[in-house]
Amino acid sequence: MTNDLISDMLTRIRNANLVKLPKVNILQTDLTISISNILKEEGFIDSFETNYLISNVPHLVINLKFKNLKQKPYITSLKRVSKPGIRVYVKASNIPKVLGGVGIVVLSTSKGVMTDRVARIKNVGGEVLFYIW
């Protein structure tokens, strides 16, 4: 059992991208489902399935997305920002941009998990979970 589900999720996706696996199994929680929804909406993954049981524990199956025949992954890099030991919070006016807006910042706010663009529109700040580009 892991204490940091977000780091575990990002590491599994990062490792699967490196070896070009088409699918990744991740422990299913409300937070991992929300993050998977964001990754799908932003075009970083193809799709995901919920309620996939592995030894009676619900898992998500994430289908990764690759470019052309050379199997280059859409996800170039993932970087965890806020960790259990060091939490990073930002105000709505101080939300960072990743690579000048090419990447996205995923935030956990009082109104749910959302991207930096949506948080700026809704004018809410929160905990910076990770960067992805």
BAFI-3210 file (N, C-alpha, C; in Angstrom, 3 decimals, decimal comma, padded with zeros to 6 digits):
// residues 133
n [1|2|3|4|5|6|7|8|9|10|11|12|13|14|15|16|17|18|19|20|21|22|23|24|25|26|27|28|29|30|31|32|33|34|35|36|37|38|39|40|41|42|43|44|45|46|47|48|49|50|51|52|53|54|55|56|57|58|59|60|61|62|63|64|65|66|67|68|69|70|71|72|73|74|75|76|77|78|79|80|81|82|83|84|85|86|87|88|89|90|91|92|93|94|95|96|97|98|99|100|101|102|103|104|105|106|107|108|109|110|111|112|113|114|115|116|117|118|119|120|121|122|123|124|125|126|127|128|129|130|131|132|133]
n.u [000,851|000,487|001,363|001,250|-000,768|-000,894|001,776|002,443|000,706|001,643|004,268|003,847|002,626|004,700|006,745|005,490|005,297|007,993|008,728|006,945|004,353|000,957|-001,120|-001,933|-002,223|-003,833|-004,424|-007,766|-009,281|-011,270|-009,760|-007,769|-009,423|-010,457|-008,083|-007,415|-009,578|-008,995|-006,540|-007,453|-009,274|-007,473|-005,988|-003,800|-003,980|-005,565|-007,974|-009,794|-010,670|-012,925|-013,373|-012,006|-011,117|-008,477|-007,405|-009,654|-009,543|-010,401|-009,332|-008,018|-007,776|-005,635|-005,418|-002,766|-001,577|-000,093|002,123|002,247|004,002|006,407|005,931|006,027|005,415|002,609|002,840|005,401|006,787|006,355|005,927|005,991|004,831|003,705|004,173|003,702|005,350|006,084|003,982|002,615|001,104|-000,868|-002,044|-004,840|-003,947|-001,275|-000,807|001,279|002,710|003,351|006,014|005,426|002,683|002,300|002,366|000,452|-000,782|-001,859|-004,241|-005,438|-008,287|-010,685|-012,940|-012,692|-010,590|-008,622|-007,420|-004,806|-005,760|-008,575|-008,766|-007,804|-009,843|-012,049|-011,087|-009,755|-007,468|-005,115|-003,785|-000,839|-000,616|000,778|002,950|002,527|003,638]
n.v [-001,184|002,195|005,494|007,915|008,437|009,925|010,353|007,694|007,052|008,814|007,881|005,266|005,796|007,229|005,250|003,300|004,706|004,907|002,269|001,819|000,699|-000,126|000,022|000,863|-000,093|001,298|002,147|002,628|005,585|008,418|010,676|009,766|009,110|011,635|012,930|011,317|011,889|014,576|014,253|012,849|014,688|016,710|015,462|013,781|011,090|008,169|006,802|005,620|002,981|002,129|000,349|-002,089|-005,099|-006,266|-008,803|-008,397|-005,624|-002,429|-001,084|001,328|001,254|002,640|003,751|004,485|007,092|007,270|008,704|008,398|005,775|005,294|005,133|007,299|008,731|010,772|012,081|013,905|014,621|014,303|015,969|015,907|018,202|019,251|017,516|014,915|015,667|018,287|020,680|022,583|025,549|027,851|031,141|032,333|034,319|033,732|031,359|029,080|028,871|026,279|025,691|028,017|027,804|025,545|023,079|021,698|022,616|020,823|021,269|020,998|022,157|024,040|023,687|021,325|019,041|020,487|022,012|024,465|026,475|026,407|026,973|029,604|030,883|030,424|031,748|030,652|029,403|026,926|023,711|022,801|020,073|018,577|018,981|018,631|017,849]
n.w [000,000|-000,772|000,327|-001,015|-003,443|-005,796|-006,622|-007,022|-009,138|-011,175|-011,469|-012,367|-014,856|-016,111|-016,202|-017,788|-020,180|-020,845|-021,495|-023,442|-023,052|-023,709|-021,838|-018,406|-015,034|-012,271|-008,872|-007,891|-006,975|-005,917|-006,464|-008,309|-010,430|-011,091|-011,910|-014,083|-015,751|-016,375|-017,731|-019,943|-021,130|-021,819|-023,724|-023,268|-022,656|-024,084|-023,192|-020,277|-018,036|-015,458|-012,317|-012,644|-011,470|-009,477|-007,671|-005,949|-005,485|-006,522|-009,626|-011,959|-015,467|-017,577|-020,842|-022,742|-024,932|-028,106|-030,559|-034,071|-036,000|-034,708|-032,093|-030,197|-027,107|-026,079|-023,697|-022,545|-020,223|-016,672|-013,630|-010,248|-007,888|-005,353|-002,422|000,092|002,268|001,723|001,035|-001,623|-002,213|-004,116|-004,939|-006,866|-008,567|-008,837|-010,213|-011,792|-015,159|-017,478|-019,533|-021,020|-021,408|-022,929|-021,586|-018,829|-015,578|-012,840|-010,429|-007,063|-005,848|-003,854|-005,268|-006,572|-008,526|-011,012|-014,111|-014,738|-016,450|-016,193|-013,471|-013,428|-014,857|-013,163|-011,018|-008,720|-006,321|-005,125|-004,156|-005,795|-007,693|-009,818|-012,726|-016,237|-019,471]
ca.u [000,000|001,271|000,802|001,064|-001,388|-000,609|003,132|002,393|000,054|002,548|005,407|003,387|002,440|006,035|007,427|004,824|005,695|009,382|008,803|005,907|003,215|-000,286|-002,051|-001,377|-003,176|-003,636|-005,417|-008,898|-009,840|-011,924|-008,709|-007,150|-010,429|-010,477|-006,853|-007,538|-010,513|-008,267|-005,570|-008,199|-009,783|-006,355|-005,418|-002,571|-004,255|-006,670|-009,175|-009,564|-011,797|-012,997|-013,866|-011,284|-010,709|-007,282|-007,500|-010,774|-009,259|-010,730|-008,244|-008,251|-006,901|-005,428|-004,883|-001,867|-001,683|001,207|002,158|002,730|004,504|007,588|005,436|006,443|004,291|002,119|003,333|006,844|007,308|005,470|006,717|005,211|005,232|003,338|004,394|003,192|006,220|006,155|002,801|002,803|-000,176|-000,770|-003,256|-005,325|-003,131|000,099|-000,750|002,368|002,501|004,358|006,536|004,717|001,306|002,237|001,999|-000,603|-000,615|-003,068|-004,434|-006,535|-008,875|-011,896|-014,001|-012,328|-009,319|-008,767|-006,201|-004,488|-006,629|-009,899|-008,617|-007,706|-011,173|-012,890|-010,409|-009,489|-006,134|-005,155|-002,543|-000,287|-000,330|001,875|003,050|002,601|003,801]
ca.v [000,000|003,417|006,659|009,002|007,845|010,730|010,011|006,328|007,124|009,466|006,994|004,157|006,322|007,546|003,991|002,663|005,474|004,585|000,956|001,854|-000,163|000,547|000,161|000,964|-000,328|002,236|002,015|003,520|006,451|009,571|011,579|009,232|009,223|013,047|013,201|010,621|012,692|015,743|013,800|012,492|015,924|017,472|014,714|013,084|009,652|007,801|006,545|004,844|002,157|002,027|-000,891|-003,272|-005,701|-007,091|-009,394|-007,727|-004,216|-001,729|-000,417|002,004|000,845|003,820|003,466|005,573|007,587|007,361|009,354|007,699|004,404|005,183|004,990|008,370|009,033|012,148|012,646|014,072|014,592|014,520|016,401|016,080|019,444|019,180|016,171|014,844|016,371|019,708|021,077|023,829|026,195|029,111|031,939|032,339|035,254|033,239|030,011|029,064|028,320|025,280|025,881|029,108|027,423|024,294|022,059|022,107|022,451|020,242|021,818|020,542|023,374|023,825|023,350|020,079|018,967|021,171|022,503|025,866|027,354|026,443|027,654|031,041|031,342|030,408|032,597|029,916|028,851|025,647|022,959|022,409|018,640|018,207|019,562|017,638|018,384]
ca.w [000,000|-000,894|001,006|-001,960|-004,630|-006,988|-007,046|-007,539|-010,449|-012,127|-011,701|-013,213|-016,214|-016,619|-016,495|-018,933|-021,364|-021,175|-022,140|-024,486|-022,763|-024,094|-020,714|-017,056|-013,939|-011,171|-007,815|-008,160|-005,939|-006,539|-006,943|-009,532|-011,493|-011,495|-012,655|-015,365|-016,562|-016,865|-018,730|-021,158|-021,728|-022,369|-024,835|-022,910|-022,691|-024,964|-022,412|-019,057|-017,600|-014,004|-011,714|-013,087|-010,201|-009,354|-006,331|-005,260|-005,253|-007,770|-010,322|-013,230|-016,556|-018,423|-022,172|-023,101|-026,302|-028,771|-031,862|-035,274|-035,943|-033,847|-030,725|-029,289|-026,222|-026,008|-022,444|-022,576|-018,865|-015,532|-012,480|-009,016|-007,226|-003,952|-001,896|001,468|003,204|001,363|000,275|-002,360|-002,487|-004,851|-005,108|-008,252|-009,351|-008,928|-010,789|-012,772|-016,499|-017,812|-020,891|-021,679|-021,705|-023,691|-020,622|-017,907|-014,142|-012,256|-009,090|-006,225|-005,292|-003,071|-006,226|-007,229|-009,243|-012,300|-014,743|-014,458|-017,255|-015,568|-012,183|-013,691|-015,251|-011,959|-010,041|-007,483|-006,138|-004,434|-004,062|-007,090|-007,628|-010,714|-014,059|-017,296|-020,822]
c.u [000,888|000,573|000,479|000,546|-001,065|000,791|003,175|001,785|000,990|003,740|005,016|003,194|003,793|006,783|006,810|005,162|007,107|009,515|007,707|004,807|001,923|-001,236|-001,311|-002,497|-002,821|-004,748|-006,525|-009,339|-010,542|-010,896|-008,077|-008,137|-010,492|-009,251|-006,905|-008,494|-009,811|-007,282|-006,255|-008,707|-008,677|-005,619|-004,117|-002,750|-005,443|-007,976|-008,787|-010,843|-011,760|-013,486|-013,255|-010,689|-009,439|-007,237|-008,455|-010,499|-009,545|-009,530|-008,775|-007,310|-006,820|-004,788|-004,064|-001,967|-000,283|001,059|002,757|003,289|005,694|007,211|006,002|005,249|003,894|002,624|004,850|007,430|006,200|006,341|005,795|005,725|004,958|003,438|003,858|004,047|006,281|004,968|003,061|001,428|000,067|-002,118|-003,643|-004,471|-001,706|000,217|000,314|001,918|003,646|004,734|005,741|003,299|001,175|001,807|000,873|-000,165|-001,926|-003,118|-005,567|-007,074|-010,080|-013,075|-013,669|-010,972|-009,526|-007,421|-005,990|-005,395|-007,999|-009,834|-008,501|-009,070|-012,091|-012,316|-010,265|-008,048|-006,254|-003,787|-002,098|000,114|000,851|001,807|003,097|002,740|004,263]
c.v [001,236|004,572|007,785|008,435|008,619|010,414|008,606|006,309|007,706|008,580|005,825|004,614|006,608|006,274|003,277|003,386|005,104|003,255|000,761|000,821|000,560|000,808|000,185|000,701|000,585|002,023|003,050|004,253|007,601|010,519|011,065|009,254|010,658|013,402|012,532|011,349|013,899|015,343|013,417|013,740|016,731|016,718|013,987|011,568|009,406|007,669|005,850|004,115|002,064|000,638|-002,151|-003,898|-006,534|-007,521|-008,597|-006,277|-003,471|-000,962|000,339|001,386|002,041|003,376|004,667|005,889|007,756|008,018|008,408|006,293|004,222|005,096|006,029|008,735|010,508|012,836|012,689|013,953|014,862|014,930|016,654|017,315|019,357|017,731|016,109|015,598|017,867|020,046|022,434|024,372|027,495|029,826|031,915|033,248|034,755|031,830|029,994|028,534|027,359|025,452|026,925|028,756|026,149|023,145|022,553|021,861|021,871|020,665|021,105|021,777|023,025|023,453|022,104|020,149|019,580|021,615|023,970|026,821|027,516|027,186|029,167|031,618|031,434|031,251|031,903|029,427|027,515|025,007|022,525|020,936|018,249|019,019|018,413|018,364|017,304]
c.w [000,000|-000,181|000,044|-003,286|-005,909|-007,510|-007,633|-008,945|-011,504|-012,459|-012,591|-014,664|-016,856|-017,032|-017,694|-020,232|-021,803|-021,901|-023,185|-024,284|-023,124|-022,933|-019,386|-016,059|-012,776|-010,156|-008,027|-006,902|-006,666|-007,140|-008,235|-010,697|-011,997|-012,326|-014,021|-016,301|-017,172|-017,953|-020,037|-021,878|-022,398|-023,473|-024,533|-022,886|-023,613|-024,190|-021,109|-018,700|-016,080|-013,603|-012,306|-011,836|-010,348|-007,899|-005,431|-004,860|-006,552|-008,327|-011,532|-014,248|-017,494|-019,724|-022,625|-024,581|-026,878|-030,134|-032,891|-035,033|-035,013|-032,373|-029,768|-028,419|-026,279|-024,747|-022,510|-021,175|-017,855|-014,350|-011,300|-008,298|-005,730|-003,485|-000,468|002,483|002,970|000,472|-000,378|-002,734|-003,241|-004,834|-006,572|-009,132|-009,578|-009,511|-011,884|-014,140|-016,786|-019,278|-021,668|-022,082|-022,522|-022,780|-019,732|-016,469|-013,633|-010,799|-008,373|-005,521|-004,431|-003,968|-007,026|-007,901|-010,625|-012,841|-014,403|-015,220|-016,616|-014,239|-012,367|-014,063|-014,035|-010,829|-008,677|-007,479|-005,438|-004,381|-005,456|-006,998|-008,501|-011,997|-015,059|-018,622|-021,744]
res [m|t|n|d|l|i|s|d|m|l|t|r|i|r|n|a|n|l|v|k|l|p|k|v|n|i|l|q|t|d|l|t|i|s|i|s|n|i|l|k|e|e|g|f|i|d|s|f|e|t|n|y|l|i|s|n|v|p|h|l|v|i|n|l|k|f|k|n|l|k|q|k|p|y|i|t|s|l|k|r|v|s|k|p|g|i|r|v|y|v|k|a|s|n|i|p|k|v|l|g|g|v|g|i|v|v|l|s|t|s|k|g|v|m|t|d|r|v|a|r|i|k|n|v|g|g|e|v|l|f|y|i|w]
***
